[in-house]
Amino acid sequence: MADDGARRGSGLVARKPHIGLLVAMAAVNSVAINIYMPSMSRLAEVFDTTYAKVQLTLSLYLLSTALAQIVVGPLSDRYGRRPVALWGFAIFTAGSILSLFAPTIEVMIVARVLQGAGGCTGMALSRAIVRDIYDRDRAASMIGYVTMGMSVAPMVAPVIGGVLQEVADWWASFVVLTGFGVAVFVACLVGLHETNPNVGRAVSAGDLARQWGQLARSGIFWAYVSTATFASAVYFGFLGGAPYVVSVLMDVSPAMYGLWFLTVSGGYLVGNFLSGRYTARFGVYAFITAGNVLQAVSVAAMALAFFAGSMHPAALFVPMVMIAVANGLTLPSAIAGAVSVRPDLAGAASGLAGTCQMGVGAGASALAGALLVVLWTGSPWAMVAVMAAASVLGLVSGFLVRTGQ
């Protein structure tokens, strides 16, 4: 990769952003998703509406996050990571402020859409920035560290949100989000120097269309994206079915469910640590293969436990911890591979990969939840089926990565 050497030798690399800044940028989206969840039932009371309508503040946030990444990536390739990040966090902060003063649930939904569109810049651009600075294997290692730090957010954000709901009210979470948005904006203003080596070059609309076409026609790019997407879909399938399985079928309290869920976040933390520590030594394909195999074996172990008649939370969460470890092994390498196919389009590649992850993941979550209610009522098999299908597709995608190299 000739441009890797040029990148490392350029003046841009001398001003690497601090890893803590990249973690904070990437964490904004996760914090905004999770911190207000303990207040969702309260929002239904405050705005005198149904819980289903309040749920739109989450589902449309996720949709906004998925769609905005398609635009954020190419914009950062053309105009630079720094200005797009600053605009993104400004929009996120504006959405957070609007949430605080929303007079109706409809305005709150619009505010959440703004938050999602702005907050996704941190998730997409942190990965592109890492690829600007490092070659593919080292980028996978650094993405592992960034994701490891980011994975703390969904562990602590609901706890913080619950405490804020108890001591204040729903609005306190949005005060925190406003402050977080301002803090990350200022940190980017001070500490995020431009890393895109192609910024400022004259690129016509025709050039961009041709570059996008080359990326879209790349089989190896789609193999990496599919690997990341289906690994994420296994986790999202779990999210779609676990609340029903745990609360209804296993009769576990919400507090106990939260404690079990912490083990899953811990597994993801371990997997990302291993990626950060060893990917540069062993390479991305070794980690993709290890993660895909561990994931498939863990889903099979979960199925066997349910087939044997076990309805204890351990039958769900012990295999799920290993699936989370597998995600931590697979995702950094698959994402690093995707953004390395065309390093000059790292932002576009990162945004498109993120869109596929969020879009297919949301579909897997909805499918698992719907099948549990409609088709396999009274059993966990709908969730297991969605997770198993995604894990098999992940194995196939990983094989295509190998054949495409």
C-alpha positions in Angstrom: 0.0 0.0 0.0 2.0 2.9 -1.3 -0.3 5.5 0.2 0.3 4.0 3.6 3.9 5.0 3.5 3.0 8.4 2.1 0.5 8.8 4.9 3.0 7.9 7.6 5.6 10.2 6.1 3.3 13.2 5.8 3.1 16.1 8.2 -0.5 15.1 9.1 0.6 12.1 11.1 2.8 14.2 13.4 -0.4 15.6 14.9 -2.3 12.5 15.9 -5.4 13.1 18.0 -5.3 11.6 21.5 -6.9 8.2 21.8 -9.1 9.6 24.5 -10.6 12.1 22.1 -11.4 9.4 19.6 -13.0 7.3 22.3 -15.1 10.3 23.4 -16.2 11.0 19.9 -17.2 7.4 19.3 -19.0 7.2 22.7 -21.4 10.1 22.1 -23.8 8.0 20.0 -23.9 5.1 22.6 -24.4 7.5 25.5 -27.3 9.2 23.7 -28.9 5.9 22.9 -28.7 4.5 26.4 -28.8 7.3 29.0 -32.4 8.2 28.7 -33.9 4.7 28.5 -34.8 4.6 32.2 -36.9 7.8 31.6 -38.9 6.5 28.6 -42.0 5.6 30.6 -41.8 9.0 32.3 -41.7 10.7 28.9 -45.0 9.1 28.0 -46.5 10.7 31.2 -44.9 14.1 30.6 -46.1 14.4 27.0 -49.4 12.6 27.6 -48.8 10.0 24.8 -48.3 6.3 24.3 -45.2 4.3 25.0 -45.2 3.3 21.4 -44.9 6.9 20.3 -42.1 7.5 22.8 -40.4 4.4 21.3 -40.0 6.5 18.1 -37.5 8.6 19.9 -35.2 5.6 19.9 -36.1 3.9 16.5 -36.0 7.1 14.5 -32.7 8.1 16.3 -31.2 4.8 15.1 -32.6 5.4 11.6 -31.2 8.9 11.5 -27.8 7.5 12.7 -27.8 4.9 9.9 -28.8 7.3 7.1 -26.6 10.2 8.1 -23.4 8.1 7.9 -23.9 7.7 4.2 -23.5 11.5 3.9 -21.0 12.1 6.7 -18.3 9.8 5.3 -18.1 11.3 1.8 -18.3 14.9 3.2 -15.3 14.1 5.4 -13.4 12.7 2.4 -14.0 15.9 0.5 -13.8 18.6 3.1 -11.8 17.0 5.9 -12.5 15.1 9.2 -12.2 18.1 11.4 -14.9 20.5 10.0 -17.4 17.6 9.5 -16.8 16.5 13.1 -17.3 20.1 14.4 -20.5 20.5 12.5 -21.7 17.1 13.6 -21.2 17.8 17.3 -22.7 21.2 16.9 -25.9 19.6 15.4 -25.9 17.0 18.2 -25.7 19.7 20.9 -28.5 21.7 19.2 -30.6 18.6 19.2 -29.9 18.0 22.9 -30.9 21.6 23.7 -34.1 21.2 21.7 -34.9 18.0 23.6 -34.7 19.9 26.9 -37.3 22.4 25.8 -39.5 20.2 23.6 -43.2 21.1 24.2 -44.6 18.0 22.5 -43.5 14.5 21.8 -43.3 15.4 18.1 -40.7 18.0 18.8 -38.8 15.6 21.0 -38.7 13.1 18.1 -37.3 15.8 15.8 -34.8 16.7 18.4 -33.7 13.0 18.7 -33.4 12.8 14.9 -31.0 15.8 15.0 -29.1 14.1 17.8 -28.7 10.9 15.8 -27.6 12.8 12.6 -25.0 14.8 14.5 -23.8 12.1 17.0 -23.1 9.5 14.3 -20.2 11.7 13.0 -18.1 10.6 16.0 -18.7 6.9 15.3 -18.0 7.2 11.6 -15.1 9.6 11.7 -13.1 8.1 14.6 -12.6 5.0 12.4 -11.7 7.0 9.4 -9.2 9.1 11.4 -7.5 5.9 12.6 -7.2 4.7 9.1 -5.8 8.0 8.0 -3.0 7.5 10.4 -2.2 3.8 10.5 -1.9 0.9 8.0 -4.6 -1.8 7.9 -3.4 -4.2 10.7 -2.4 -1.4 13.0 -5.7 0.4 12.3 -7.6 -2.7 13.4 -5.6 -2.7 16.6 -6.3 1.0 17.3 -10.0 0.6 16.4 -10.1 -2.2 19.0 -8.8 0.2 21.6 -11.3 2.9 20.6 -14.2 0.5 20.7 -13.0 -0.9 24.0 -13.2 2.5 25.5 -16.5 3.2 23.8 -18.0 -0.1 25.1 -18.0 1.3 28.6 -20.7 3.8 27.6 -23.6 1.3 27.3 -22.5 -0.2 30.6 -22.7 3.0 32.7 -25.1 5.2 30.7 -28.3 3.5 31.8 -27.1 3.5 35.4 -26.4 7.2 35.3 -29.8 7.8 33.5 -31.6 5.8 36.2 -30.0 7.8 39.0 -30.7 11.1 37.3 -34.4 10.1 36.8 -34.6 9.3 40.6 -32.9 12.4 41.9 -34.2 14.9 39.2 -36.4 13.9 36.3 -36.3 13.0 32.6 -34.7 16.3 31.6 -31.5 15.7 33.6 -30.3 13.1 31.1 -30.6 15.7 28.3 -28.7 18.2 30.4 -25.9 15.7 30.6 -26.1 15.0 26.8 -25.9 18.8 26.1 -22.9 19.1 28.3 -21.3 16.1 26.7 -21.9 17.5 23.2 -20.4 20.8 24.2 -17.4 19.2 25.8 -16.6 17.0 22.8 -17.1 19.9 20.4 -14.6 22.0 22.4 -12.2 19.0 22.6 -12.3 18.6 18.8 -11.9 22.3 18.3 -8.7 22.2 20.4 -7.3 18.7 19.9 -8.5 17.4 16.5 -6.1 18.3 13.8 -6.9 17.4 10.2 -5.8 13.9 9.3 -7.2 13.4 5.8 -4.2 13.5 3.4 -6.5 14.3 0.5 -8.4 17.2 2.0 -8.3 20.4 -0.1 -7.7 18.6 -3.4 -10.1 19.6 -6.2 -12.5 16.8 -6.8 -15.4 17.1 -9.2 -18.8 15.5 -8.8 -17.8 13.1 -11.6 -14.6 12.1 -9.8 -16.6 11.4 -6.7 -19.2 9.3 -8.6 -16.4 7.3 -10.2 -14.7 6.7 -6.8 -18.0 5.7 -5.2 -18.5 3.3 -8.2 -15.1 1.7 -7.7 -15.8 1.2 -4.0 -19.3 -0.2 -4.7 -17.9 -2.6 -7.2 -15.2 -3.9 -4.9 -16.0 -7.5 -3.8 -13.5 -7.5 -1.0 -15.0 -4.3 0.4 -18.4 -5.9 0.6 -16.9 -9.0 2.1 -15.5 -6.9 5.0 -18.7 -5.0 5.4 -20.8 -8.1 5.4 -18.6 -9.7 8.0 -19.0 -6.7 10.3 -22.8 -6.4 9.5 -23.6 -10.0 10.3 -21.5 -10.1 13.4 -23.4 -7.1 14.6 -26.7 -8.7 13.6 -26.1 -11.6 16.0 -25.9 -9.1 18.8 -28.9 -7.1 17.6 -30.9 -10.3 17.3 -30.1 -10.9 21.0 -31.2 -7.4 21.9 -34.5 -7.9 20.1 -35.4 -11.1 21.9 -33.6 -11.0 25.3 -36.1 -8.7 27.1 -39.0 -11.0 26.3 -37.0 -14.2 27.0 -35.6 -12.9 30.3 -38.6 -11.1 31.7 -41.5 -13.3 30.4 -40.1 -16.8 29.9 -37.5 -16.7 32.7 -39.4 -14.4 35.1 -36.2 -12.4 35.9 -36.6 -8.9 37.4 -35.4 -5.8 35.5 -32.7 -5.2 38.1 -31.3 -8.7 37.7 -31.5 -8.4 34.0 -29.3 -5.3 34.1 -26.7 -7.2 36.2 -26.6 -10.1 33.8 -26.3 -7.6 30.9 -23.2 -6.1 32.4 -21.5 -9.4 31.8 -22.2 -9.0 28.0 -20.6 -5.6 28.0 -17.7 -7.0 29.9 -17.2 -9.7 27.2 -17.2 -7.0 24.5 -14.6 -5.1 26.5 -12.4 -8.2 26.6 -12.7 -8.9 22.9 -11.8 -5.4 22.0 -8.8 -5.4 24.3 -7.5 -8.6 22.6 -8.0 -6.9 19.2 -6.1 -3.8 20.4 -3.3 -5.9 21.9 -2.7 -8.5 19.2 -4.2 -7.7 15.8 -1.1 -5.9 14.6 0.9 -9.1 15.4 -1.5 -11.7 13.9 -3.4 -9.8 11.2 -7.0 -9.0 10.5 -8.0 -12.3 8.9 -6.9 -14.3 11.9 -9.1 -12.2 14.2 -12.0 -12.3 11.8 -11.8 -16.1 11.6 -11.4 -16.5 15.3 -14.3 -14.2 16.1 -16.6 -15.8 13.5 -15.9 -19.3 14.7 -16.3 -18.4 18.4 -19.5 -16.7 17.6 -21.0 -19.7 15.7 -19.9 -22.1 18.5 -21.4 -19.9 21.1 -24.8 -19.6 19.3 -24.8 -23.4 19.0 -24.1 -23.7 22.7 -27.0 -21.5 23.5 -29.3 -23.5 21.3 -28.1 -26.8 23.0 -28.8 -25.3 26.4 -32.4 -24.3 25.4 -32.9 -27.7 23.7 -31.9 -29.4 26.9 -34.7 -27.5 28.6 -32.6 -25.0 30.6 -34.4 -21.7 31.2 -31.9 -20.3 33.6 -30.4 -16.9 32.7 -27.0 -18.5 32.5 -28.2 -20.5 29.4 -28.7 -17.2 27.6 -26.0 -15.0 29.1 -23.0 -17.3 29.3 -23.0 -18.0 25.6 -23.8 -14.4 25.0 -20.7 -13.2 26.8 -18.6 -15.3 24.5 -20.6 -13.9 21.5 -19.7 -10.4 22.8 -16.0 -11.4 23.0 -16.3 -12.7 19.4 -17.8 -9.3 18.3 -14.8 -7.6 19.9 -12.5 -9.8 17.9 -14.3 -9.6 14.6 -15.6 -6.0 14.3 -12.3 -4.0 14.6 -10.6 -6.1 11.9 -13.6 -6.2 9.6 -14.1 -2.4 9.8 -10.3 -1.7 9.4 -10.4 -3.9 6.3 -13.4 -2.1 4.9 -11.8 1.3 5.3 -8.5 0.1 3.9 -9.8 -1.0 0.5 -9.7 2.6 -0.7 -7.9 4.6 1.9 -8.7 7.8 0.0 -12.3 7.0 0.6 -12.0 5.9 4.2 -14.7 8.3 5.4 -17.2 7.0 2.8 -16.3 3.4 3.5 -16.7 3.9 7.3 -20.0 5.6 6.8 -21.4 2.9 4.5 -20.2 0.1 6.8 -21.8 1.8 9.7 -25.1 2.2 7.8 -25.1 -1.4 6.9 -24.4 -2.4 10.5 -27.1 -0.3 11.9 -29.7 -1.0 9.2 -29.3 -4.8 9.1 -28.9 -4.9 12.9 -32.1 -3.0 13.5 -33.9 -5.4 11.1 -32.5 -8.4 13.0 -33.7 -6.9 16.3 -37.2 -6.2 15.0 -37.4 -9.6 13.3 -36.4 -11.5 16.5 -38.9 -9.5 18.6 -41.7 -10.0 16.1 -41.2 -13.7 15.7 -41.1 -14.2 19.4 -44.6 -12.7 19.7 -46.1 -14.0 16.5 -44.6 -17.4 15.6 -42.7 -18.9 18.5 -44.6 -17.5 21.4 -43.5 -19.1 24.7 -40.1 -20.2 23.6 -36.7 -18.5 22.8 -36.3 -20.2 19.4 -37.1 -17.1 17.3 -34.2 -15.2 18.8 -31.9 -18.2 18.5 -32.9 -18.7 14.9 -32.1 -15.1 13.9 -28.8 -15.2 15.8 -27.9 -18.6 14.1 -28.7 -17.3 10.6 -26.6 -14.2 11.1 -23.7 -16.2 12.5 -23.7 -18.6 9.5 -23.8 -15.6 7.1 -20.9 -14.1 9.1 -18.8 -17.3 8.6 -19.5 -17.2 4.8 -18.6 -13.5 4.7 -15.3 -14.2 6.5 -14.5 -16.9 4.0 -15.1 -14.4 1.2 -12.6 -12.0 2.9 -10.0 -14.8 2.7 -10.7 -15.6 -0.9 -10.7 -12.0 -1.9 -7.3 -11.1 -0.4 
